[in-house]
Amino acid sequence: MSKISLEKILIDKVNHLFSKPFSSYKDIIIFFQNSSSEDKEQIQSLIKSIKICDPAVGSGHFLVSVLNRLLKIYWDFECIQHPYDKEANFKNHFQLTIEHDEAVIYNYRGELFSYKKPSNKHDLNHCLQEAIFKIKTYIISFNGTSTKTRIET
């Protein structure tokens, strides 16, 4: 449910912003990959403006699912940046997928990401862990005051 809802919101917002008739999430990814830096920044800004409100009082599973889906969207649209090297792209070294509503990361060899205490703060695994922590904190904090966008089911 969160995948369909978030992708629909993103498609609608990107179509409105660029006056384009995108019909799928993949269409927007292809457009993003072939876009100018300015258009990429506009899409990233649009993604970061998505707000979620869950009016139900339940287990929190929906919100966790949405958080992981937003993390995947941030990943696909390069909103997750290396904390020390803004030109570095984690997507060259890792793959983030959603499996059973959980964000799962694999390294370039297809092995499950495993965090280990780094030898220094520039260790790539450590930088990825730090970047994901920061972006999840941003998403949660940003949405903590949000009441504007409601995902309808």
C-alpha positions as a printed Julia matrix, in Angstrom:
153×3 Matrix{Float64}:
  0.0    0.0     0.0
  2.79   2.47    0.86
  4.64   1.77   -2.41
  1.6    2.45   -4.57
  0.59   5.53   -2.58
  4.05   7.13   -2.54
  4.73   6.4    -6.2
  1.37   7.91   -7.17
  2.12  11.04   -5.16
  5.55  11.33   -6.75
  4.21  10.81  -10.28
  1.52  13.45   -9.74
  3.98  15.98   -8.3
  6.6   15.44  -11.04
  3.95  15.61  -13.77
  2.72  18.89  -12.33
  6.22  20.34  -11.9
  7.44  19.5   -15.4
  4.09  19.4   -17.26
  4.85  15.85  -18.37
  2.58  12.8   -18.71
  4.66  10.28  -16.73
  2.66   7.19  -15.92
  5.16   5.16  -13.92
  7.87   5.46  -11.29
 10.39   3.98  -13.75
  9.56   6.74  -16.26
 10.5    9.33  -13.66
 13.75   7.54  -12.81
 14.74   7.49  -16.5
 13.82  11.18  -16.81
 15.88  11.94  -13.68
 18.93  10.04  -14.97
 18.86  12.03  -18.21
 18.05  15.4   -16.62
 20.15  18.49  -16.09
 21.56  19.21  -12.64
 18.89  21.87  -12.18
 16.04  19.47  -12.97
 17.59  16.83  -10.7
 17.72  19.33   -7.85
 14.07  20.24   -8.43
 13.04  16.58   -8.28
 15.14  16.0    -5.16
 13.61  19.04   -3.51
 10.14  17.82   -4.45
 10.89  14.39   -2.95
 12.15  15.97    0.25
  8.91  17.96    0.51
  6.67  14.87    0.66
  4.85  14.82    3.98
  3.05  11.9     5.52
  0.2   11.89    8.01
 -1.09   8.63    9.42
 -4.31   9.5    11.25
 -4.74   5.95   12.54
 -3.47   4.96   15.95
 -2.12   1.49   15.45
  1.02  -0.58   15.58
  3.06   1.88   13.52
  3.68  -0.71   10.79
  2.28   1.62    8.11
  4.64   4.43    9.13
  7.66   2.11    9.21
  6.68   0.82    5.76
  6.37   4.38    4.46
  9.72   5.34    6.01
 11.44   2.46    4.21
  9.67   3.28    0.92
 10.72   6.93    1.25
 14.26   5.75    1.93
 14.15   3.78   -1.34
 12.85   6.84   -3.21
 15.62   8.96   -1.69
 18.09   6.28   -2.79
 16.74   6.06   -6.36
 16.86   9.83   -6.77
 20.3   10.27   -5.18
 19.09  12.22   -2.16
 21.31  10.18    0.18
 24.73  11.79    0.14
 28.08  10.66    1.37
 28.8   12.68    4.54
 32.37  13.61    3.53
 32.42  13.43   -0.27
 29.45  15.09   -1.96
 30.53  13.73   -5.37
 30.53  10.1    -4.19
 27.54   7.97   -5.07
 26.65   5.03   -2.82
 24.77   3.47   -5.73
 28.16   2.61   -7.27
 28.93   0.33   -4.32
 25.61  -0.77   -2.83
 22.05  -1.68   -3.78
 19.07  -0.77   -1.62
 15.92  -2.83   -2.07
 12.64  -3.24   -0.22
 11.86  -6.79    0.85
  8.7   -7.44    2.88
  8.48  -3.72    3.74
 12.07  -3.69    5.05
 14.95  -1.71    3.55
 17.72  -4.17    2.69
 21.18  -3.2     1.45
 23.57  -5.4    -0.52
 27.17  -4.69   -1.42
 28.49  -4.84   -4.98
 29.14  -8.6    -4.57
 25.48  -9.18   -3.7
 26.23  -9.83   -0.03
 23.94  -8.49    2.67
 25.27  -5.24    4.12
 26.74  -5.76    7.54
 27.8   -2.84    9.69
 31.12  -3.24   11.43
 32.93  -0.79   13.65
 35.0    1.3    11.24
 38.74   1.75   11.37
 38.16   5.42   10.5
 35.26   7.76    9.87
 35.8    7.63    6.09
 35.16   3.88    5.85
 32.54   3.45    3.11
 30.3    1.12    5.15
 30.4    3.56    8.05
 29.63   6.51    5.76
 26.63   4.67    4.32
 25.33   3.84    7.8
 25.79   7.48    8.85
 24.08   8.81    5.72
 21.09   6.49    6.13
 20.76   7.39    9.8
 20.79  11.11    8.93
 18.25  10.78    6.13
 15.88   8.65    8.25
 16.19  11.23   11.02
 15.39  13.97    8.48
 12.36  12.1     7.16
 11.01  11.43   10.63
 11.7   14.96   11.89
 10.29  16.58    8.77
  7.16  14.5     8.96
  6.83  14.91   12.7
  5.29  18.33   12.18
  3.45  17.45    8.99
 -0.29  17.51    8.51
 -0.59  18.62    4.9
 -0.38  15.43    2.82
 -2.52  12.45    3.63
 -2.13   9.15    1.83
 -5.62   7.92    1.04
 -6.23   4.19    0.77
